[in-house]
Amino acid sequence: MQHIKLGTRGSRLALWQAQYTVDCLKRACPDTSIETVIIKTKGDKILDVPLSRIGDKGLFTSEIETELLDGKIDMAVHSLKDLPSQLAPGVCLAAVLKREDPRDVLLSVKGYRLAGLPPQAILGTSSLRRIAQLKSVRPDVRIVELRGNVETRIRKMQEQNLDGIILAYAGVKRLGFESYVTDFISPDIILPAVGQGVIAIEAREDDLATRHCLDIVNDMSSYMQISAERAFLKELQGGCQVPIAALGKIEKDEIILEGLVSSLDGTRVFKSQEKGELAKSSEVGRILAGRLLKQGADAILAEIERLGE
């Protein structure tokens, strides 16, 4: 019997994703025993500073990848949107599980929908991607920076009397807080983060036994979508300090990718779409990124990089 050690963060959502992965693997490889190993990351330890100010190179993943490369675990489970576009040498994205609805949602104890928010509404989020896109359509909205897990953010919304908070639907659903959702936000208004809603599993490139098991659970449709999205992100060399968003979808035998780069204040937004063959999904991402760079997104990226120096 093969014994696999699965590494994960210790948050409630991370543990849910780890257990979901274990259940999928046990169905696919019933003769395999799986042990869950909890690893604390830099992003878990720094909770009072917005992610965009700490830097994003593996905030929630680098310690786990180190354990993987050292052979202390055999696979690592992440929210895909936490994974840098460039993985550590020797590590591969071995599988992704079927994607949950990738949209963002508004949670409001006051019952507001996005279109019905009052003037000068106060919303909570720490995502530059969300802030920039919100400011583009509602420049009057005031933002309160929030970090922490879903429960913490809901509690802060109540304690601070916020008009609402914006979160990824996938995490809200997985943790059972759907009753707080008052509006699903169309990607036409707020395009999701790269990989949003996808559970990713890393393995060592040379661990063929583990990778064989992961091949069985890999959802190819989701994999094609995120291949385009991650190629788009990698070409732009962006991360959580930059308002970058992308969403791939499959129609018949084509991948359709929508991508966006925005200035921090939402006054300059470069957004476009590209489509191509499924087998060339990564190329579709690179082509779309190149187009936005030529349209002027390169100036935004350079400007944000200077601000971060």
Summary of the structure (lengths in Angstrom):
residues: 309
radius of gyration: 19.1
end to end distance: 51.4
largest distance: 61.4
contacts: 1081
relative contact order: 0.15
helix: 41%
strand: 25%
